[in-house]
Amino acid sequence: MAPAQRTKTPATTTKSTAHEPGKAQQAILDKKGDVRRAIIEARQELRPGARSTKSREICNQLIEQLRASSIKGKNGQPPTLAVYAALRYEVDLDRFIRGAYAYGYRIVFPCMIPNAAQGAMCMRSVSCNNYLGGNVPFIVDPRKPWGPAVTEEHQTLTSTRAGATRRFIPSRVKGSVPPKDDTRFPVVPPSEIDLVIVPAVAFDAQGNRLGYGLGTYDRYLPQLREDCMLLGVAFAEQEVELVPCDEHDRAIPQFITA
């Protein structure tokens, strides 16, 4: 079978002018929207088997990167890796995550912050047992906020993976989560994170990245240490000629693809 061809979607970077900043900004947003729709459609056209194979190849590359790196933890902690729970059609990191747990790394996942600016997130530590149990609320549905201010109604509506050992039990006091569950998934400050695996909707050869439009990673990445390692992951079909960029958009030094 011939290898899949990369989808090249042309796009241009629009710079703001002093005379029409509103129009210039809207032009960038429009271009981003066009690229986002085209690449999401191309990604969805991948057959499930192809996505699975490509995800496995990407995970193997990430494991090799980890072995070759000189990442060391801080303050006596094992190295801390920030990963993500894949949404449908995204690169699935499960193989890499399991391997990282086996090597003894501390793994943290993005968790959307309730009652904060749209797209604001923190990173919470998840043990191997809790990850394998399949009942971590912000892994079950990464799009929903979770934390001390999340309401009981919101938690009750959170779905659970098939085969999970138990359903996540919400607090009986509305406006809070069970203290033991908040403690079980402690927030890890950005200063303690040594490597971040960053998902993308689209990317280009210069490392420019396009997400879903909330600016979640663009706001979070500047909080990391300067020596924190960043690796983007995406399918080869998600590469474009040039990602339209704003000044606040953060480039990723390296993308791992398949």
Contacts in CASP RR format, 6 or more apart in sequence:
PFRMAT RR
TARGET T0000
AUTHOR 0000-0000-0000
METHOD contacts of the structure
MODEL  1
MAPAQRTKTPATTTKSTAHEPGKAQQAILDKKGDVRRAIIEARQELRPGA
RSTKSREICNQLIEQLRASSIKGKNGQPPTLAVYAALRYEVDLDRFIRGA
YAYGYRIVFPCMIPNAAQGAMCMRSVSCNNYLGGNVPFIVDPRKPWGPAV
TEEHQTLTSTRAGATRRFIPSRVKGSVPPKDDTRFPVVPPSEIDLVIVPA
VAFDAQGNRLGYGLGTYDRYLPQLREDCMLLGVAFAEQEVELVPCDEHDR
AIPQFITA
4 46 0 8 1.000
4 50 0 8 1.000
4 236 0 8 1.000
4 237 0 8 1.000
5 237 0 8 1.000
6 236 0 8 1.000
6 237 0 8 1.000
6 239 0 8 1.000
7 38 0 8 1.000
7 39 0 8 1.000
7 42 0 8 1.000
7 237 0 8 1.000
7 238 0 8 1.000
7 239 0 8 1.000
7 240 0 8 1.000
8 239 0 8 1.000
8 240 0 8 1.000
8 241 0 8 1.000
9 35 0 8 1.000
9 38 0 8 1.000
9 39 0 8 1.000
9 202 0 8 1.000
9 240 0 8 1.000
9 241 0 8 1.000
10 240 0 8 1.000
10 241 0 8 1.000
10 242 0 8 1.000
11 31 0 8 1.000
11 34 0 8 1.000
11 35 0 8 1.000
11 240 0 8 1.000
11 241 0 8 1.000
11 242 0 8 1.000
11 243 0 8 1.000
11 244 0 8 1.000
12 31 0 8 1.000
12 242 0 8 1.000
12 244 0 8 1.000
13 28 0 8 1.000
13 242 0 8 1.000
13 244 0 8 1.000
13 245 0 8 1.000
14 24 0 8 1.000
14 27 0 8 1.000
14 28 0 8 1.000
14 31 0 8 1.000
14 244 0 8 1.000
15 24 0 8 1.000
16 22 0 8 1.000
16 24 0 8 1.000
16 25 0 8 1.000
17 24 0 8 1.000
25 246 0 8 1.000
28 244 0 8 1.000
28 245 0 8 1.000
28 246 0 8 1.000
31 244 0 8 1.000
32 210 0 8 1.000
32 213 0 8 1.000
32 244 0 8 1.000
35 202 0 8 1.000
35 210 0 8 1.000
35 240 0 8 1.000
35 243 0 8 1.000
35 244 0 8 1.000
36 201 0 8 1.000
36 202 0 8 1.000
36 210 0 8 1.000
36 211 0 8 1.000
36 212 0 8 1.000
36 213 0 8 1.000
39 201 0 8 1.000
39 202 0 8 1.000
39 210 0 8 1.000
39 237 0 8 1.000
39 238 0 8 1.000
39 240 0 8 1.000
40 89 0 8 1.000
40 201 0 8 1.000
42 237 0 8 1.000
42 238 0 8 1.000
43 89 0 8 1.000
43 90 0 8 1.000
43 201 0 8 1.000
43 235 0 8 1.000
43 237 0 8 1.000
43 238 0 8 1.000
44 89 0 8 1.000
46 54 0 8 1.000
46 89 0 8 1.000
46 235 0 8 1.000
46 237 0 8 1.000
51 89 0 8 1.000
51 92 0 8 1.000
51 235 0 8 1.000
52 92 0 8 1.000
53 258 0 8 1.000
54 91 0 8 1.000
54 235 0 8 1.000
54 236 0 8 1.000
54 258 0 8 1.000
55 86 0 8 1.000
55 91 0 8 1.000
55 92 0 8 1.000
55 93 0 8 1.000
55 94 0 8 1.000
55 95 0 8 1.000
55 258 0 8 1.000
56 95 0 8 1.000
57 258 0 8 1.000
58 91 0 8 1.000
58 93 0 8 1.000
58 96 0 8 1.000
58 233 0 8 1.000
58 256 0 8 1.000
58 257 0 8 1.000
58 258 0 8 1.000
59 92 0 8 1.000
59 93 0 8 1.000
59 94 0 8 1.000
59 95 0 8 1.000
59 96 0 8 1.000
60 95 0 8 1.000
61 256 0 8 1.000
61 258 0 8 1.000
62 93 0 8 1.000
62 96 0 8 1.000
62 197 0 8 1.000
62 231 0 8 1.000
62 233 0 8 1.000
62 256 0 8 1.000
63 95 0 8 1.000
63 96 0 8 1.000
63 99 0 8 1.000
63 100 0 8 1.000
65 231 0 8 1.000
65 256 0 8 1.000
66 81 0 8 1.000
66 100 0 8 1.000
66 103 0 8 1.000
66 105 0 8 1.000
66 195 0 8 1.000
69 195 0 8 1.000
69 229 0 8 1.000
71 79 0 8 1.000
71 194 0 8 1.000
71 195 0 8 1.000
71 229 0 8 1.000
72 79 0 8 1.000
72 194 0 8 1.000
73 79 0 8 1.000
73 80 0 8 1.000
73 194 0 8 1.000
74 191 0 8 1.000
74 192 0 8 1.000
74 194 0 8 1.000
75 192 0 8 1.000
77 106 0 8 1.000
77 192 0 8 1.000
78 104 0 8 1.000
78 105 0 8 1.000
78 106 0 8 1.000
79 105 0 8 1.000
79 106 0 8 1.000
79 194 0 8 1.000
79 195 0 8 1.000
80 105 0 8 1.000
80 106 0 8 1.000
80 107 0 8 1.000
80 108 0 8 1.000
80 125 0 8 1.000
80 188 0 8 1.000
80 192 0 8 1.000
80 193 0 8 1.000
80 194 0 8 1.000
80 195 0 8 1.000
81 100 0 8 1.000
81 105 0 8 1.000
81 106 0 8 1.000
81 107 0 8 1.000
81 108 0 8 1.000
81 193 0 8 1.000
81 194 0 8 1.000
81 195 0 8 1.000
81 196 0 8 1.000
81 197 0 8 1.000
82 108 0 8 1.000
82 109 0 8 1.000
82 110 0 8 1.000
82 123 0 8 1.000
82 193 0 8 1.000
82 195 0 8 1.000
82 196 0 8 1.000
82 197 0 8 1.000
83 93 0 8 1.000
83 96 0 8 1.000
83 97 0 8 1.000
83 100 0 8 1.000
83 107 0 8 1.000
83 108 0 8 1.000
83 109 0 8 1.000
83 197 0 8 1.000
84 93 0 8 1.000
84 109 0 8 1.000
84 110 0 8 1.000
84 142 0 8 1.000
84 197 0 8 1.000
84 198 0 8 1.000
84 199 0 8 1.000
85 109 0 8 1.000
85 110 0 8 1.000
85 138 0 8 1.000
85 139 0 8 1.000
85 140 0 8 1.000
85 142 0 8 1.000
86 92 0 8 1.000
86 93 0 8 1.000
86 94 0 8 1.000
86 199 0 8 1.000
87 142 0 8 1.000
87 143 0 8 1.000
90 199 0 8 1.000
91 199 0 8 1.000
91 233 0 8 1.000
91 234 0 8 1.000
91 235 0 8 1.000
93 197 0 8 1.000
93 233 0 8 1.000
96 197 0 8 1.000
97 107 0 8 1.000
97 131 0 8 1.000
100 107 0 8 1.000
101 107 0 8 1.000
101 128 0 8 1.000
101 131 0 8 1.000
106 125 0 8 1.000
106 188 0 8 1.000
107 125 0 8 1.000
107 126 0 8 1.000
107 128 0 8 1.000
107 131 0 8 1.000
108 123 0 8 1.000
108 124 0 8 1.000
108 125 0 8 1.000
108 126 0 8 1.000
108 188 0 8 1.000
108 193 0 8 1.000
109 123 0 8 1.000
109 124 0 8 1.000
109 126 0 8 1.000
109 136 0 8 1.000
109 138 0 8 1.000
109 139 0 8 1.000
109 142 0 8 1.000
110 121 0 8 1.000
110 122 0 8 1.000
110 123 0 8 1.000
110 138 0 8 1.000
110 142 0 8 1.000
110 216 0 8 1.000
110 220 0 8 1.000
111 121 0 8 1.000
111 122 0 8 1.000
111 123 0 8 1.000
111 124 0 8 1.000
111 138 0 8 1.000
111 145 0 8 1.000
111 146 0 8 1.000
111 147 0 8 1.000
111 185 0 8 1.000
111 187 0 8 1.000
112 119 0 8 1.000
112 120 0 8 1.000
112 121 0 8 1.000
112 138 0 8 1.000
112 142 0 8 1.000
112 143 0 8 1.000
112 144 0 8 1.000
112 145 0 8 1.000
112 146 0 8 1.000
112 216 0 8 1.000
113 119 0 8 1.000
113 120 0 8 1.000
113 121 0 8 1.000
113 122 0 8 1.000
113 145 0 8 1.000
113 147 0 8 1.000
114 145 0 8 1.000
114 146 0 8 1.000
114 147 0 8 1.000
114 148 0 8 1.000
114 149 0 8 1.000
114 150 0 8 1.000
114 154 0 8 1.000
115 145 0 8 1.000
115 149 0 8 1.000
116 145 0 8 1.000
118 214 0 8 1.000
119 214 0 8 1.000
119 215 0 8 1.000
119 216 0 8 1.000
119 219 0 8 1.000
120 216 0 8 1.000
120 219 0 8 1.000
121 216 0 8 1.000
121 220 0 8 1.000
122 187 0 8 1.000
122 188 0 8 1.000
123 187 0 8 1.000
123 188 0 8 1.000
123 190 0 8 1.000
123 193 0 8 1.000
124 138 0 8 1.000
124 185 0 8 1.000
124 186 0 8 1.000
124 187 0 8 1.000
124 188 0 8 1.000
125 185 0 8 1.000
125 186 0 8 1.000
125 187 0 8 1.000
125 188 0 8 1.000
126 136 0 8 1.000
126 139 0 8 1.000
126 185 0 8 1.000
127 184 0 8 1.000
130 136 0 8 1.000
130 184 0 8 1.000
130 185 0 8 1.000
131 139 0 8 1.000
133 164 0 8 1.000
133 165 0 8 1.000
134 140 0 8 1.000
134 160 0 8 1.000
134 161 0 8 1.000
134 163 0 8 1.000
134 164 0 8 1.000
134 165 0 8 1.000
135 160 0 8 1.000
135 161 0 8 1.000
135 164 0 8 1.000
135 165 0 8 1.000
135 166 0 8 1.000
135 167 0 8 1.000
135 168 0 8 1.000
136 185 0 8 1.000
137 144 0 8 1.000
137 146 0 8 1.000
137 155 0 8 1.000
137 158 0 8 1.000
137 168 0 8 1.000
138 144 0 8 1.000
138 146 0 8 1.000
138 185 0 8 1.000
140 158 0 8 1.000
140 159 0 8 1.000
140 160 0 8 1.000
140 161 0 8 1.000
140 168 0 8 1.000
141 158 0 8 1.000
141 159 0 8 1.000
144 154 0 8 1.000
144 158 0 8 1.000
145 154 0 8 1.000
146 155 0 8 1.000
146 158 0 8 1.000
146 177 0 8 1.000
147 177 0 8 1.000
147 182 0 8 1.000
148 175 0 8 1.000
148 176 0 8 1.000
148 177 0 8 1.000
148 182 0 8 1.000
149 175 0 8 1.000
149 176 0 8 1.000
150 175 0 8 1.000
150 176 0 8 1.000
150 177 0 8 1.000
151 174 0 8 1.000
151 175 0 8 1.000
152 170 0 8 1.000
152 171 0 8 1.000
152 172 0 8 1.000
152 173 0 8 1.000
152 174 0 8 1.000
152 175 0 8 1.000
153 174 0 8 1.000
155 168 0 8 1.000
155 170 0 8 1.000
155 171 0 8 1.000
155 177 0 8 1.000
156 170 0 8 1.000
158 168 0 8 1.000
160 167 0 8 1.000
160 168 0 8 1.000
168 181 0 8 1.000
169 178 0 8 1.000
170 177 0 8 1.000
170 178 0 8 1.000
171 177 0 8 1.000
171 178 0 8 1.000
190 220 0 8 1.000
190 223 0 8 1.000
190 224 0 8 1.000
190 225 0 8 1.000
190 228 0 8 1.000
191 224 0 8 1.000
191 225 0 8 1.000
193 224 0 8 1.000
193 225 0 8 1.000
193 228 0 8 1.000
194 228 0 8 1.000
194 229 0 8 1.000
195 228 0 8 1.000
195 229 0 8 1.000
195 230 0 8 1.000
195 231 0 8 1.000
196 221 0 8 1.000
196 224 0 8 1.000
196 228 0 8 1.000
196 229 0 8 1.000
196 230 0 8 1.000
196 231 0 8 1.000
197 231 0 8 1.000
197 232 0 8 1.000
197 233 0 8 1.000
198 209 0 8 1.000
198 217 0 8 1.000
198 221 0 8 1.000
198 230 0 8 1.000
198 231 0 8 1.000
198 232 0 8 1.000
198 233 0 8 1.000
198 252 0 8 1.000
199 211 0 8 1.000
199 232 0 8 1.000
199 233 0 8 1.000
199 234 0 8 1.000
200 209 0 8 1.000
200 210 0 8 1.000
200 211 0 8 1.000
200 232 0 8 1.000
200 233 0 8 1.000
200 234 0 8 1.000
200 238 0 8 1.000
200 252 0 8 1.000
200 255 0 8 1.000
201 210 0 8 1.000
201 211 0 8 1.000
201 212 0 8 1.000
201 238 0 8 1.000
202 209 0 8 1.000
202 210 0 8 1.000
202 211 0 8 1.000
202 234 0 8 1.000
202 238 0 8 1.000
202 239 0 8 1.000
202 240 0 8 1.000
202 243 0 8 1.000
203 209 0 8 1.000
203 210 0 8 1.000
203 232 0 8 1.000
203 234 0 8 1.000
203 238 0 8 1.000
203 239 0 8 1.000
203 240 0 8 1.000
203 243 0 8 1.000
203 252 0 8 1.000
203 255 0 8 1.000
204 239 0 8 1.000
204 240 0 8 1.000
204 241 0 8 1.000
204 242 0 8 1.000
204 243 0 8 1.000
205 239 0 8 1.000
206 242 0 8 1.000
206 243 0 8 1.000
206 251 0 8 1.000
207 243 0 8 1.000
207 251 0 8 1.000
207 252 0 8 1.000
207 253 0 8 1.000
207 254 0 8 1.000
207 255 0 8 1.000
208 242 0 8 1.000
208 243 0 8 1.000
208 245 0 8 1.000
208 249 0 8 1.000
208 251 0 8 1.000
209 217 0 8 1.000
209 232 0 8 1.000
209 243 0 8 1.000
209 249 0 8 1.000
209 250 0 8 1.000
209 251 0 8 1.000
209 252 0 8 1.000
210 240 0 8 1.000
210 243 0 8 1.000
210 244 0 8 1.000
211 217 0 8 1.000
217 250 0 8 1.000
218 248 0 8 1.000
218 249 0 8 1.000
218 250 0 8 1.000
221 230 0 8 1.000
221 250 0 8 1.000
222 250 0 8 1.000
224 230 0 8 1.000
230 252 0 8 1.000
230 253 0 8 1.000
230 254 0 8 1.000
231 252 0 8 1.000
231 253 0 8 1.000
231 254 0 8 1.000
231 255 0 8 1.000
231 256 0 8 1.000
232 252 0 8 1.000
232 254 0 8 1.000
232 255 0 8 1.000
232 256 0 8 1.000
233 255 0 8 1.000
233 256 0 8 1.000
233 257 0 8 1.000
234 255 0 8 1.000
234 257 0 8 1.000
235 257 0 8 1.000
235 258 0 8 1.000
236 257 0 8 1.000
236 258 0 8 1.000
238 257 0 8 1.000
239 257 0 8 1.000
243 249 0 8 1.000
END
